[in-house]
């Protein structure tokens, strides 16, 4: 039975007069109400927010109201009927991040009802955007908040699933990417397949200018010298005609696998004074190292390697794996799919102990497959693909490396120990020590000389007449 209209109006009047920010989402996660306090807190008019869908993620959105709606989205568990307190972070009008405690109340009487959620903001405070989460627990809410802070610090509109991380290795990569954006130059990005080299290259290009030009990819293992010469020439002419030469770049994929003839052809372009095209290259290893080993054109290696960004392996990034997994999951949420809050502690533990031979690309596949398998808003250990469990079992069953035994050294050590014990027991008397060992005194004397055994001090009374 529908609520009487007068009661609904009275309730709205009460909410309108509240000094606390309050907003309501329906079962489709659309904002259907927000009071004046909420509009003042968010800095956005109510009519601009109404009808906007809230997805649980921290990734960049196409419009400001969509980005704000994502910040306002409560955890997916609330839509399943679970009342909970949570943290919500938005960028205040002052430019600082506003963190608040909010109570999320399901509107359905039955947990199976899809009746929406009312969110009541209790209190909030402003922190500098450089502040970071201090909670060391790798739970879903903490990871969600850390992602929001990481995105704010990076300030890059491109997806974060390769650049996110708090490990020293990834902080160095982030600083290098920021440098490549602020001071455009020739860049080589090294790392194993699947580590996100091309993703980082595109991140650098798209952030070069407010209106980036064309990023023209070239598959270096496949292109011939003749095709390379004609392709680069045509692309440069096109950029000159469109007046985009300063904002366009060549993306040289797997430059370390470029043929010697093609290397010579590409190096010729750098000898032309008028050639001002920026290049971003990906490689499995350092071009300068390959050049010193005689496996790459040295002049070309120096021309391309003004800035070298080394992408670390996922297994070397520690707890970054959990943050990356949360970022990939929230990318899935941002597509408007079924919403997930994160991973259980057991699932995170499994991910942290997995051997990532396929690097970040493998993690993307694992997370997306888990989202397809999961039945609740939390990814549990049982939702992870079987490949995770098989890898862990294989690691546990890996045969231990056999240790070689040097028999001569082992026996010599045992003999030295026994002689030392016998001398101590005999109080330095060699004759008595020899009897304890079951050998002659002459043999013991030879052994002592051979092993250079240090004897305890021997008194006159302990030395025998022989």
Secondary structure, DSSP 4 states (H G I P E B T S, - for coil): -PPPHHHHHHHHHHHHH-SS-EEEE-TTSBEEEE-HHHHHHHTS-HHHHTTPBP-S--S--SSHHHHHHHHHPPPHHHHTT--EEEEEEEE-TTSSEEEEEEEEEE--SSTT----EEEEEEEEEEE-TT---------HHHHHHHHHHHHHHH--SS--TTT---SHHHHHHHHHHHHHHHS---EEEE--TTSSHHHHHHHHHHTSSTT---EEEEETTT--HHHHHHHHHHHHHHHHHHT-GGG-EEEEETGGG--HHHHHHHHHHHTSTT---EEEEEESS-HHHHHHTTSS-HHHHHHH-SEEEEPPPGGGSTTHHHHHHHHHHHHHHHTT-S---EE-HHHHHHHHTS--TTHHHHHHHHHHHHHHH-SSSEE-GGGS-HHHHHHHHHHHHSPPPPPP--HHHHHHHHHHHHHHHHHHHTTT-HHHHHHHHTS-HHHHHHHHHHHTPPPPP--GGGS---
